[in-house]
């Protein structure tokens, strides 16, 4: 089970990275097209007029997808912002109870967020909602990707809750402690 969960978190991180690469490629193509057109214009030749329609909108959807898909992997890697200064003021046993409480609340809030986003995506599919841009994008698709990212985050939060209840320390605690002590590397 552990290997399956870790593979899921890694897969969503890779998909997140792929979304960022797609943004870079699309923006690079757009800039390249403008540079070529500028050079052609300077030479007195006809311009190509290369343009990626609705680039800002598509890049926004890809950025939202990248952000949501990266949530679980960054949680497991200790990259989320937490209140470590407050937690370090407590003894190890009290800190454990605070972390259990925090993960329980976060798991429930994340489950609700997942349900809400999934319901939102479902209604977008039902009513065939599309974007206003030149390229009509069915809004249910980016919303569904956000729901998947939120669902994997929910799984990761429940996973960490179970780990803290069982072992007493979250999996990312050693990374977090190294950052706090300035010994990351």
Secondary structure, DSSP 8 states (H G I E B T S, - for coil): -HHHHHHHHHHHHHHHHHHHHHHHHHHHHHHHHHHHHHHHHHTT--------TTHHHHHHHHHHHHHHHTHHHHHHTT-S---HHHHTTS-HHHHHHHHHHHHHHHHHHHHHHHHHHHHHHHHHHHTT-B-SSSS--BHHHHHHHHHHHHHHHHHHHHHHHHHHHHHSS-TTHHHHHHHHHT---
